[in-house]
Amino acid sequence: MPITKHHKKKYPNSEWVRRRNIRRMTQRLASKLGTSDTAEATVHSKDNLEEVRSTSVKPKQKGLWQRSMGAIKRAFAAKRGS
C-alpha cells in the first residue's frame, strides 16, 4: 500500500518505547505504594479475628468404575493366593 504524502507517524518507535517504559514504571510505583497501605490495615485487623473451624471432610463415595476395578483386583488377588 503506497504511503500518501499526508501520512506521517505521530512519533517514532523509540519514543513509543520510552513512553511505555514510563507508563510501566508509574504503574509499578503506584502498586508498591498501594500495597504498603493495605499491609498496615491488615496488622490492625488482626485484633478482631475470630477463630473459625471448618467442618470435617467426608470421604468421597467411590464411583462405579472404582468399585468394579476393586472387585476385579480382589478376584485376581484371590487367584494368586490359592
C-alpha positions as CSV (number, residue, x, y, z in Angstrom):
1,M,0.0,0.0,0.0
2,P,1.6,3.3,-1.0
3,I,2.2,5.9,1.6
4,T,0.5,9.1,0.8
5,K,2.2,12.5,1.1
6,H,-0.2,13.3,4.0
7,H,0.7,10.2,6.0
8,K,3.1,11.0,8.9
9,K,3.8,9.0,12.1
10,K,2.8,10.6,15.3
11,Y,6.2,9.7,16.9
12,P,9.0,7.2,16.2
13,N,9.1,3.8,17.8
14,S,11.8,4.8,20.2
15,E,9.6,7.5,21.6
16,W,6.7,5.0,21.9
17,V,9.1,2.6,23.8
18,R,10.2,5.4,26.1
19,R,6.6,6.4,26.9
20,R,5.7,2.7,27.5
21,N,8.6,2.3,30.0
22,I,7.4,5.5,31.8
23,R,3.8,4.1,32.0
24,R,5.1,0.8,33.4
25,M,7.3,2.5,35.9
26,T,4.4,4.6,37.2
27,Q,2.2,1.5,37.4
28,R,4.8,-0.3,39.5
29,L,5.3,2.6,41.8
30,A,1.6,3.0,42.3
31,S,1.2,-0.7,43.1
32,K,4.0,-0.6,45.6
33,L,2.6,2.4,47.3
34,G,-0.9,0.8,47.3
35,T,0.3,-2.4,48.9
36,S,2.0,-0.6,51.8
37,D,-1.3,0.9,52.8
38,T,-3.1,-2.5,52.9
39,A,-0.3,-4.1,54.8
40,E,-0.8,-1.6,57.7
41,A,-4.5,-2.2,57.6
42,T,-4.1,-6.0,57.9
43,V,-1.9,-5.5,61.0
44,H,-4.6,-3.6,62.8
45,S,-7.4,-6.0,61.7
46,K,-5.7,-9.0,63.4
47,D,-7.2,-7.9,66.8
48,N,-10.7,-8.5,65.6
49,L,-10.2,-12.0,64.2
50,E,-12.4,-14.9,65.3
51,E,-11.2,-18.5,65.1
52,V,-13.3,-20.3,62.5
53,R,-13.2,-24.1,62.4
54,S,-14.1,-25.9,59.2
55,T,-16.4,-28.9,59.2
56,S,-14.8,-32.3,58.9
57,V,-14.3,-33.5,55.3
58,K,-16.3,-36.6,54.4
59,P,-14.6,-39.1,52.1
60,K,-15.9,-39.2,48.5
61,Q,-18.1,-42.0,47.6
62,K,-16.4,-44.3,45.0
63,G,-17.8,-44.3,41.5
64,L,-18.9,-47.4,39.6
65,W,-15.6,-47.6,37.8
66,Q,-13.6,-47.6,41.0
67,R,-15.9,-50.2,42.6
68,S,-15.7,-52.6,39.7
69,M,-11.9,-52.2,39.4
70,G,-11.6,-53.0,43.1
71,A,-13.7,-56.2,42.6
72,I,-11.5,-57.2,39.7
73,K,-8.3,-56.7,41.7
74,R,-9.7,-58.7,44.6
75,A,-10.6,-61.5,42.3
76,F,-7.1,-61.7,40.8
77,A,-5.6,-61.5,44.3
78,A,-7.7,-64.4,45.4
79,K,-6.5,-66.5,42.4
80,R,-2.8,-65.6,43.2
81,G,-3.2,-66.6,46.8
82,S,-4.6,-70.0,46.0
